[in-house]
Amino acid sequence: MNHSIEVIEKNLSKLKPLNYNQFFWWRRWSPKNPTLHKYQPLWDKIVNGDYDSSPYFWQIKYCEWEIQQKEQQFAGDRRRVIDETRMDIARYHRLVKDHEKHEEENLAQLQKDFLATFQMTQEDYERELDMFDGDVKEFYIHCELRYPKYNVVTNKPRRGRPPKIKVNDPNAPF
């Protein structure tokens, strides 16, 4: 499906532009909100946009558009087209690889978080997902109505020595 440059730029404007990075030179934009910590509640992660579609999709579309523009500009000279689009094609392939990796990790983490939040099996999750038609927020609300939640504190206990108990503390255990 070909998107117009206006649609591509509109969706890219929702992302944060990146400065050049020699280690990730092919990436030009990143999500505006950083992902939340893994111990944050599932609903907070969903609202933050941690499970939204990959930020690389619209970068891929922009890269395809750039390649098409250069092919049209140098239509008569095939050697020049190859020379001018070499970097764009390398960028395209790396973005596709990053997109696939991000989507796979995103779906795996979403499933893990749903199974940790709701008292459901993996088969229940897959069955509900197959039958459901909506976005992640609606799916969360759907699961919230159908399955009980685990009664766990979302933040893990702190490691190390427990805090000292004050002698004059009325809540002291002794």
Secondary structure, 3 states (H helix, E strand, C coil): CCCCHHHHHHHHCCCEECCCCCCCCCCCEECCCCCCCCCCCHHHHHHHCCCCCCCHHHHHHHHHHHHHHHHHHCCCCHHHHHHHHHHHHHHHHHHHHHHHHHHHHHHHHHHHHHHHHECCCHHHHHHHHHHCCCCHHHHHHHHHHHCCECCCCCCCCCCCCCCCCCCCCCCCCC
